[in-house]
Each structure stands twice: as C-alpha cells, then as structure tokens.
C-alpha cells in the first residue's frame, strides 16, 4: 500500500524552505487546510511509517535525526 496524497504533500512541504516567521504555518493552513498542531501530529506519525521512508528516505531520515536530537535535549 502506498502513501496517500496528503502524506505525499506533507513530505513535499518538508522538503521546501520558508522565509520569515509564520510562513510555514501559513502554507500548512492554505495548502493542506490543517491547523499546524494537527500537521505536526500527522508528520510525527508519518516519520514512523515505513512507506514514508520508502517514498522519501532523505527527507524522512533528516526529520528523524532532528526529532531525535530534540528529544535528547530534553
């Protein structure tokens, strides 16, 4: 089973860079119609999904490293 459109769009959004404060959150609302909190919940679940790793290993591995780094700082 492959990833759905929303999951692929989330990964694509994570590959982009954003200028200025709030630009990413605004894009999340406008393009996905999601609240940023919900977006990050979906993103975290997606990082643990083997289908996401198969679809975009570079992005998923980078985001996993960031997540682990933040967890170890706590």
C-alpha positions in Angstrom: 0.0 0.0 0.0 1.3 3.4 -0.9 1.1 6.8 0.8 -2.0 8.9 0.1 -2.0 12.4 -1.4 -2.0 14.2 1.9 1.0 12.2 3.2 3.0 12.9 0.0 2.1 16.6 0.2 3.4 16.7 3.8 6.7 15.2 2.7 6.9 17.6 -0.2 6.2 20.5 2.1 9.0 19.4 4.4 11.5 19.5 1.5 10.7 23.2 1.0 12.4 26.1 2.7 10.4 29.0 4.1 11.3 32.6 4.6 10.2 34.6 7.6 8.4 33.7 10.7 5.0 32.1 10.3 5.5 31.3 6.5 5.4 27.5 7.0 2.4 27.6 9.3 0.5 29.8 6.8 1.4 27.4 4.0 0.2 24.5 6.1 -3.2 26.2 6.5 -3.5 27.3 2.9 -2.3 24.3 1.1 -3.4 21.4 3.4 -6.3 23.1 5.2 -4.8 21.8 8.5 -4.0 23.5 11.8 -0.3 23.4 12.4 -0.7 21.3 15.5 -2.6 18.6 13.5 0.0 18.9 10.8 2.9 18.1 13.2 0.9 15.2 14.7 0.5 13.7 11.2 4.1 14.4 10.4 5.4 12.6 13.5 3.2 9.6 12.7 4.5 9.7 9.1 8.1 9.6 10.2 7.5 6.2 11.8 5.7 4.8 8.7 8.0 2.5 6.6 6.1 3.6 3.5 7.2 7.2 4.0 10.8 6.0 4.4 10.5 4.1 1.1 8.9 7.1 -0.6 11.4 9.8 0.5 14.3 8.4 2.5 16.4 11.5 2.5 13.6 13.7 4.0 12.4 11.1 6.4 15.9 10.3 7.7 16.7 14.0 8.1 13.5 14.7 10.0 14.1 11.6 12.2 17.5 12.9 13.1 16.1 16.3 14.0 13.4 14.7 16.1 15.9 12.5 18.0 18.1 15.5 18.6 15.3 17.4 20.1 14.3 14.5 22.3 17.8 14.1 23.6 18.0 17.8 24.5 15.1 17.4 27.0 
